[in-house]
Amino acid sequence: MIRRLFYMALGAYIAVWVMRKLQALKPDHIARRAADRAVGLAGEARLFADEVRRLSAGRETELRARFGLDTLKETHYDVKDGR
């Protein structure tokens, strides 16, 4: 009797699990998950780009200070050929 009850409960659990997995494969669920992942990926890309900009600006400031590039040297151009 206990064995039958165990297998009946196991069968019910597996049936519910399979039904949930099959419902997750419906097109609207797949589209929603894809859209959510795309939005998440776009947000992560935006954060990555901001981080790259911040780090590159810091590195540029460091290099300008190291090589004394903060001041622009005045250059004279040749008027004849525009250089």
DSSP file (Angstrom, degrees, kcal/mol; ACC not computed):
  #  RESIDUE AA STRUCTURE BP1 BP2  ACC     N-H-->O    O-->H-N    N-H-->O    O-->H-N    TCO  KAPPA ALPHA  PHI   PSI    X-CA   Y-CA   Z-CA
    1    1 A M     >        0   0    0      0, 0.0     4,-2.1     0, 0.0     5,-0.2   0.000 360.0 360.0 360.0 -45.9    0.0    0.0    0.0
    2    2 A I  H  >  +     0   0    0      1,-0.2     4,-2.5     2,-0.2     5,-0.2   0.890 360.0  53.7 -64.5 -38.9    2.8    2.4    0.9
    3    3 A R  H  > S+     0   0    0      1,-0.2     4,-2.5     2,-0.2    -1,-0.2   0.917 108.8  48.3 -63.5 -43.0    4.7    1.5   -2.2
    4    4 A R  H  > S+     0   0    0      1,-0.2     4,-2.3     2,-0.2    -1,-0.2   0.908 111.4  50.0 -62.9 -42.4    1.6    2.3   -4.4
    5    5 A L  H  X S+     0   0    0     -4,-2.1     4,-2.4     2,-0.2    -1,-0.2   0.899 110.4  50.9 -63.3 -40.8    1.1    5.6   -2.6
    6    6 A F  H  X S+     0   0    0     -4,-2.5     4,-2.5     1,-0.2    -2,-0.2   0.941 112.6  44.7 -61.8 -48.2    4.8    6.5   -3.2
    7    7 A Y  H  X S+     0   0    0     -4,-2.5     4,-2.4     2,-0.2    -2,-0.2   0.838 112.2  52.7 -68.3 -32.2    4.7    5.7   -6.9
    8    8 A M  H  X S+     0   0    0     -4,-2.3     4,-2.2    -5,-0.2    -1,-0.2   0.920 111.9  45.2 -67.1 -43.8    1.4    7.6   -7.3
    9    9 A A  H  X S+     0   0    0     -4,-2.4     4,-2.4     2,-0.2    -2,-0.2   0.897 113.2  50.9 -65.6 -40.5    2.9   10.7   -5.6
   10   10 A L  H  X S+     0   0    0     -4,-2.5     4,-2.4     2,-0.2    -2,-0.2   0.909 110.5  49.2 -63.3 -42.2    6.0   10.3   -7.7
   11   11 A G  H  X S+     0   0    0     -4,-2.4     4,-2.4     2,-0.2    -2,-0.2   0.891 110.9  49.6 -63.4 -41.3    3.9   10.1  -10.9
   12   12 A A  H  X S+     0   0    0     -4,-2.2     4,-2.4     2,-0.2    -2,-0.2   0.912 111.5  49.2 -64.8 -42.5    1.9   13.2   -9.9
   13   13 A Y  H  X S+     0   0    0     -4,-2.4     4,-2.5     1,-0.2    -2,-0.2   0.928 112.5  46.9 -62.5 -45.5    5.1   15.1   -9.2
   14   14 A I  H  X S+     0   0    0     -4,-2.4     4,-2.7     2,-0.2     5,-0.2   0.893 111.2  52.4 -64.2 -39.6    6.6   14.1  -12.6
   15   15 A A  H  X S+     0   0    0     -4,-2.4     4,-2.4     2,-0.2    -1,-0.2   0.922 111.6  45.7 -62.6 -44.0    3.4   15.0  -14.4
   16   16 A V  H  X S+     0   0    0     -4,-2.4     4,-2.2     2,-0.2    -2,-0.2   0.915 113.4  50.1 -64.9 -42.3    3.3   18.5  -12.8
   17   17 A W  H  X S+     0   0    0     -4,-2.5     4,-2.0     2,-0.2    -2,-0.2   0.912 112.0  47.2 -62.7 -44.0    7.0   19.0  -13.6
   18   18 A V  H  X S+     0   0    0     -4,-2.7     4,-2.5     2,-0.2    -1,-0.2   0.907 110.6  52.1 -65.3 -42.3    6.6   17.9  -17.2
   19   19 A M  H  X S+     0   0    0     -4,-2.4     4,-2.3     1,-0.2    -1,-0.2   0.903 109.9  49.1 -61.8 -41.0    3.5   20.2  -17.7
   20   20 A R  H  X S+     0   0    0     -4,-2.2     4,-1.6     2,-0.2    -1,-0.2   0.896 111.5  49.4 -65.6 -39.4    5.4   23.2  -16.3
   21   21 A K  H  X S+     0   0    0     -4,-2.0     4,-0.5     1,-0.2    -2,-0.2   0.896 111.9  48.6 -66.2 -39.4    8.4   22.5  -18.6
   22   22 A L  H >< S+     0   0    0     -4,-2.5     3,-0.9     1,-0.2    -2,-0.2   0.879 109.6  51.8 -68.6 -37.5    6.0   22.2  -21.6
   23   23 A Q  H >< S+     0   0    0     -4,-2.3     3,-1.3     1,-0.2     6,-0.2   0.825 102.8  60.0 -67.5 -30.0    4.3   25.4  -20.7
   24   24 A A  H 3< S+     0   0    0     -4,-1.6    -1,-0.2     1,-0.2    -2,-0.2   0.686  97.7  61.2 -70.5 -16.0    7.6   27.2  -20.5
   25   25 A L  T << S+     0   0    0     -3,-0.9    -1,-0.2    -4,-0.5    -2,-0.2   0.420  75.1 119.7 -90.6   1.4    8.2   26.2  -24.2
   26   26 A K  S <> S-     0   0    0     -3,-1.3     4,-2.2    -4,-0.1     3,-0.5  -0.363  75.7-116.5 -64.3 147.7    5.2   28.2  -25.4
   27   27 A P  H  > S+     0   0    0      0, 0.0     4,-2.8     0, 0.0     5,-0.2   0.851 112.8  53.2 -57.5 -38.7    6.1   30.9  -27.9
   28   28 A D  H  > S+     0   0    0      1,-0.2     4,-2.0     2,-0.2     5,-0.1   0.870 110.3  48.0 -67.9 -33.2    4.9   33.8  -25.7
   29   29 A H  H  > S+     0   0    0     -3,-0.5     4,-2.4    -6,-0.2    -1,-0.2   0.910 113.1  48.0 -69.5 -41.3    7.0   32.5  -22.8
   30   30 A I  H  X S+     0   0    0     -4,-2.2     4,-2.5     2,-0.2    -2,-0.2   0.917 112.5  48.7 -65.0 -43.0   10.1   32.2  -25.1
   31   31 A A  H  X S+     0   0    0     -4,-2.8     4,-2.5     2,-0.2    -1,-0.2   0.904 111.5  49.7 -64.3 -41.1    9.6   35.6  -26.6
   32   32 A R  H  X S+     0   0    0     -4,-2.0     4,-2.6    -5,-0.2    -2,-0.2   0.922 112.2  47.2 -64.3 -43.8    9.2   37.2  -23.1
   33   33 A R  H  X S+     0   0    0     -4,-2.4     4,-2.4     2,-0.2    -2,-0.2   0.903 112.5  50.0 -64.8 -40.0   12.3   35.5  -21.8
   34   34 A A  H  X S+     0   0    0     -4,-2.5     4,-2.3     2,-0.2    -2,-0.2   0.907 112.1  47.7 -64.5 -41.1   14.3   36.6  -25.0
   35   35 A A  H  X S+     0   0    0     -4,-2.5     4,-2.4     2,-0.2    -2,-0.2   0.914 111.8  50.0 -66.0 -42.1   13.1   40.2  -24.6
   36   36 A D  H  X S+     0   0    0     -4,-2.6     4,-2.2     1,-0.2    -2,-0.2   0.908 112.3  47.4 -62.6 -41.4   14.0   40.2  -20.9
   37   37 A R  H  X S+     0   0    0     -4,-2.4     4,-2.6     2,-0.2    -1,-0.2   0.878 110.5  52.3 -68.1 -36.7   17.5   38.8  -21.6
   38   38 A A  H  X S+     0   0    0     -4,-2.3     4,-2.5     2,-0.2    -2,-0.2   0.911 110.5  47.9 -64.9 -41.7   18.0   41.4  -24.5
   39   39 A V  H  X S+     0   0    0     -4,-2.4     4,-2.1     2,-0.2    -2,-0.2   0.917 113.3  48.3 -64.4 -42.3   17.1   44.2  -22.1
   40   40 A G  H  X S+     0   0    0     -4,-2.2     4,-2.2     2,-0.2    -2,-0.2   0.899 111.8  49.4 -63.7 -40.8   19.4   42.8  -19.5
   41   41 A L  H  X S+     0   0    0     -4,-2.6     4,-2.4     2,-0.2    -2,-0.2   0.888 109.6  51.5 -66.5 -39.4   22.2   42.4  -22.0
   42   42 A A  H  X S+     0   0    0     -4,-2.5     4,-2.2     2,-0.2    -1,-0.2   0.901 110.1  49.9 -64.3 -40.2   21.7   46.0  -23.3
   43   43 A G  H  X S+     0   0    0     -4,-2.1     4,-2.3     2,-0.2    -2,-0.2   0.903 111.0  48.6 -64.0 -41.5   21.9   47.3  -19.7
   44   44 A E  H  X S+     0   0    0     -4,-2.2     4,-2.4     2,-0.2    -2,-0.2   0.887 110.7  51.2 -66.3 -38.0   25.1   45.3  -19.1
   45   45 A A  H  X S+     0   0    0     -4,-2.4     4,-2.6     2,-0.2    -2,-0.2   0.896 109.4  50.9 -64.8 -39.7   26.6   46.6  -22.4
   46   46 A R  H  X S+     0   0    0     -4,-2.2     4,-2.3     2,-0.2    -2,-0.2   0.920 111.1  47.8 -63.7 -43.9   25.7   50.2  -21.3
   47   47 A L  H  X S+     0   0    0     -4,-2.3     4,-2.3     2,-0.2    -2,-0.2   0.899 111.6  50.9 -63.1 -40.1   27.4   49.7  -17.9
   48   48 A F  H  X S+     0   0    0     -4,-2.4     4,-2.5     2,-0.2    -2,-0.2   0.919 110.0  49.0 -63.4 -43.9   30.5   48.2  -19.7
   49   49 A A  H  X S+     0   0    0     -4,-2.6     4,-2.5     2,-0.2    -2,-0.2   0.903 111.1  50.1 -63.6 -41.1   30.7   51.2  -22.1
   50   50 A D  H  X S+     0   0    0     -4,-2.3     4,-2.4     2,-0.2    -1,-0.2   0.905 110.9  49.6 -62.5 -41.3   30.5   53.6  -19.1
   51   51 A E  H  X S+     0   0    0     -4,-2.3     4,-2.6     2,-0.2    -2,-0.2   0.907 110.9  49.2 -64.4 -41.9   33.2   51.7  -17.3
   52   52 A V  H  X S+     0   0    0     -4,-2.5     4,-2.7     2,-0.2     5,-0.2   0.922 111.7  48.9 -63.9 -44.0   35.5   51.8  -20.3
   53   53 A R  H  X S+     0   0    0     -4,-2.5     4,-2.2     2,-0.2    -2,-0.2   0.918 112.6  48.1 -61.3 -43.2   34.9   55.5  -20.8
   54   54 A R  H  X S+     0   0    0     -4,-2.4     4,-1.9     1,-0.2    -2,-0.2   0.927 114.8  44.6 -64.1 -45.3   35.6   56.2  -17.2
   55   55 A L  H  X S+     0   0    0     -4,-2.6     4,-2.4     1,-0.2    -2,-0.2   0.889 113.3  50.2 -68.8 -38.3   38.8   54.1  -17.2
   56   56 A S  H  X S+     0   0    0     -4,-2.7     4,-2.5    -5,-0.2    -1,-0.2   0.882 109.8  51.0 -68.9 -35.8   40.1   55.5  -20.5
   57   57 A A  H  X S+     0   0    0     -4,-2.2     4,-2.2    -5,-0.2    -1,-0.2   0.904 111.3  48.5 -65.7 -40.0   39.5   59.1  -19.3
   58   58 A G  H  X S+     0   0    0     -4,-1.9     4,-2.2     2,-0.2    -2,-0.2   0.909 112.7  47.5 -64.7 -41.9   41.5   58.3  -16.1
   59   59 A R  H  X S+     0   0    0     -4,-2.4     4,-2.6     2,-0.2    -2,-0.2   0.893 110.7  51.8 -67.0 -39.0   44.3   56.8  -18.1
   60   60 A E  H  X S+     0   0    0     -4,-2.5     4,-2.7     2,-0.2    -2,-0.2   0.916 110.0  49.0 -63.3 -42.7   44.4   59.7  -20.5
   61   61 A T  H  X S+     0   0    0     -4,-2.2     4,-2.2     1,-0.2    -1,-0.2   0.910 111.5  50.3 -61.5 -42.5   44.6   62.1  -17.6
   62   62 A E  H  X S+     0   0    0     -4,-2.2     4,-2.1     2,-0.2    -2,-0.2   0.918 112.7  45.4 -62.1 -44.6   47.4   60.0  -16.1
   63   63 A L  H  X S+     0   0    0     -4,-2.6     4,-2.5     2,-0.2     6,-0.2   0.889 111.1  52.5 -68.5 -39.2   49.4   60.0  -19.4
   64   64 A R  H  X>S+     0   0    0     -4,-2.7     5,-2.5     1,-0.2     4,-0.6   0.909 112.5  45.7 -62.7 -40.5   48.9   63.7  -20.0
   65   65 A A  H  <5S+     0   0    0     -4,-2.2     3,-0.4     3,-0.2    -2,-0.2   0.892 113.1  50.5 -68.2 -38.8   50.2   64.5  -16.6
   66   66 A R  H  <5S+     0   0    0     -4,-2.1    -2,-0.2     1,-0.2    -1,-0.2   0.894 119.7  33.9 -67.3 -40.9   53.1   62.0  -17.0
   67   67 A F  H  <5S-     0   0    0     -4,-2.5    -1,-0.2    -5,-0.1    -2,-0.2   0.329 109.8-115.1-100.9   7.5   54.3   63.4  -20.4
   68   68 A G  T  <5 +     0   0    0     -4,-0.6     3,-0.4    -3,-0.4    -3,-0.2   0.886  66.4 142.3  66.3  40.9   53.4   67.0  -19.7
   69   69 A L      < +     0   0    0     -5,-2.5    -4,-0.2    -6,-0.2    -5,-0.1   0.208  37.1 100.4 -97.8  14.8   50.7   67.2  -22.4
   70   70 A D  S    S+     0   0    0     -6,-0.5     2,-0.4    -5,-0.1    -1,-0.2   0.832  77.5  58.5 -70.3 -30.2   48.4   69.5  -20.4
   71   71 A T  S    S-     0   0    0     -3,-0.4     2,-0.5     0, 0.0    -1,-0.0  -0.825  83.1-132.2-102.5 139.7   49.5   72.6  -22.3
   72   72 A L        -     0   0    0     -2,-0.4     2,-0.3     3,-0.0    -2,-0.0  -0.753  19.0-133.4 -88.6 130.9   49.2   72.9  -26.0
   73   73 A K        -     0   0    0     -2,-0.5     2,-0.5     1,-0.1    -1,-0.0  -0.630  23.9-115.3 -81.9 140.8   52.3   74.1  -27.8
   74   74 A E        -     0   0    0     -2,-0.3     2,-0.4     2,-0.0    -1,-0.1  -0.637  34.2-165.6 -79.4 125.1   51.6   76.8  -30.4
   75   75 A T        -     0   0    0     -2,-0.5     2,-0.5     0, 0.0    -3,-0.0  -0.880  13.0-136.4-112.9 145.8   52.4   75.6  -33.9
   76   76 A H        -     0   0    0     -2,-0.4     2,-0.3     7,-0.0     7,-0.0  -0.862  17.2-150.3-102.9 129.6   52.9   77.8  -36.9
   77   77 A Y        -     0   0    0     -2,-0.5     2,-0.6     5,-0.0     3,-0.0  -0.743  19.8-115.9-100.0 147.0   51.3   76.7  -40.1
   78   78 A D     >> -     0   0    0     -2,-0.3     4,-0.9     1,-0.2     5,-0.7  -0.711  21.6-155.2 -80.7 123.0   52.6   77.4  -43.5
   79   79 A V  T  45S+     0   0    0     -2,-0.6    -1,-0.2     1,-0.2    -2,-0.0   0.785  81.4  68.1 -72.5 -28.2   50.0   79.6  -45.2
   80   80 A K  T  45S+     0   0    0      1,-0.2    -1,-0.2     2,-0.1    -2,-0.0   0.947 118.0  15.8 -61.4 -52.6   50.9   78.7  -48.8
   81   81 A D  T  45S-     0   0    0     -3,-0.1    -1,-0.2     0, 0.0    -2,-0.2   0.343 105.5-111.6-109.7   8.6   49.9   75.0  -48.8
   82   82 A G  T  <5       0   0    0     -4,-0.9    -3,-0.2     1,-0.1    -2,-0.1   0.621 360.0 360.0  80.1  13.0   47.7   75.0  -45.7
   83   83 A R      <       0   0    0     -5,-0.7    -4,-0.2    -7,-0.0    -1,-0.1   0.445 360.0 360.0 -94.7 360.0   49.9   72.8  -43.5
